[in-house]
Amino acid sequence: MTGQENTGRDRDPAGRARNARHRDRLGRPLPPSAPEDDSVPRIPDDLVVTGAEAAALGGQLLGEGLPFHAHEVFEAAWKSSQGPERELWRGLAQIAVGLTHARRGNASGAVTLLRRGSAKVRDHAASAPAGGLISPGYVAASADELAARIGQDGLAAIPEPDLSLSLRPAAS
């Protein structure tokens, strides 16, 4: 197979995977005949966002318990950015994937991605978008704390609201 044949997956003319199918709240593809759920955002494959836009939209999606969709936003920012900021977005995308694994019941995957992402975010804290939209130290500490809780207590002991993450501390 050359990658150009029909493999049953949604592909563009160059053979790259595309998200033509609707997804559920956890990012799993739904059957082609399934109706679109208007409560689940659709993030386009070719999304182009500024850092501030990615922080705002990704942060909103994380807060709404939609980490897979936040991952798509952070991945778009990662792929379109240059320099040290690129690794910050990569770390945020990995944290969002870790949260997705947690919500899907994969404790091992959640711990691995939360820790990997938090290290990248911590290492690239200086490249955070201006305007206070992201507090890298807070994000990294929150991801590490959740990974430790999952590793120690298991996913069954973590309430669902705790499987969300904010990009900055709540205003007091």
N, C-alpha and C positions, 0 to 999 in steps of 0.2 A: 504494500500500500504506500502511496506517495504522500499521503496526508491531504490530498485534494479530493479523494473519493468520498462518497457519502458514508460516514461512519455512524450516522444516527445522531451526531452532535451538531449543534448550531455552529457554523463556521462562516467566516468572511471569504471573499475570493482568494485571499492569500493563504487560507487554511487555518487562520487563527480562530480560537474558540470565541464565540460571541454569546451574549445573554439574551437570546430571542425568547426564551420561555419565561413565563411568570414564575416567581419564587414565593415561598411562604415566609413567615416572619423570621425564620432561622436561616433563610438563604437557600433552602433546598429547592431544586427545580420541581415544578409541578408538572403533571402530565400535560401534553400539548392541548388537550381538549378542556383543561380546567379554566374556569373563568378567572379573570384578573381580580385580585383583591385590592380595592382602592385604598385600604388602610396600609398597604405595604408599598413603600416608595420604589420606584424603578430608577436605578442609577444607570445612565447610559454608558456603554463601553468606551465611548470617545469623550468622556467628561473632561473638561479643562477648567480648572479652578485656581484661584490665587490662594496663597497660604491663609489669608484671613477668611476667605469663603470656605475653604476646606475645614478650618478649625470650627467655624460657626455651624456648618451643616453636619460635619462629622460628630461634633459635640452634641448637637441636637439629637441625632440618630442614636448615639450611645445612651443619652438620657431617656429616650423612648424605648429602650430595650431592643434596639435593632443593630446589634454590633456587626452583623455581616454586611449590612448596607453602609455602616460607617466605614468598615474596611474598604469597601469599593471607593468611597470618597477619598480616604487617606492614600489608597493605592494610586488613584489618579494624580494626587498632589505629588506623591513620591516619583512617579514616572515622568512628570513634567518639570520637576525641579532640578536644580544644579547645586553643586557644592555641598557643604555640611548639612544644609536644610533637608537634602534628599534623605539622609539617614534618619533624621528626626521623623519624617513622614513614614519611612519604612518601619520604624519602631512602633509608631502609633497604629499602623496597619496590622502589625503582628499582635499587639495587645488586643485589638478588635477581633482578630481571628481567635485569640485565646479565649475571649469572652464568648465567641460563637461556639467554640468547642465545649465550653462549660455548659452553655444552655442546651447543647445537643447531648450532654451526658458523657463526654469524653474527658475525664479528669486528667489523664496523662497528657493529652494534647493541650489542654487548657494550661496546665502548669508550665509546660515547656514553652509555649508561645508567650504567655504572660511574662515569664522571666526573660526570655530573649528580647522581647519588645521593650521591657522596662530598662534593660541594659543600654539599648540603643538610644532611648529617649534621654536617659540620664547622661550618656556620653555626649549628646548633642543638644544639651539644654540651651547653650548660647545661641543656637540657630532658630529658636522658637519665634513664630511670627510676632511682630510688634502689636501692641494694643492690649496685652494681657489676656488674649483669648486662650492661651495654653499656659499652664504652670507645670513645666516638665518635671520638676522635683516632686510635686504633688502627684502627678500621673504615675511616675515611676514607683513612688512609695505605695500608692494605692494598688497598683498591679502586683508588686511584690507581696504586699500583705494578703491580697486575695489568693495568690499562688500558694503562699504558706498555709493559709486556712484550708484550701482544697487539699493540699498535700497531707496535712495533719488530720483533718476531720472528714475528708471525702465530700463529694458534691451533695450527697443527700442531707448533710448537715448545714448547707449554705442556703439561706432563704433566697428566693428568686430576685427580690429587689437588690440583694447584695451582688448580683451578677451583672450589675451595671457599673459604669465608671464615669466620672465627670472629668473634664479637662482642666478644671480649676476648682479650688475650694468654694463652697457655698458662701455667698456674701453674708456677713453677719450684721 
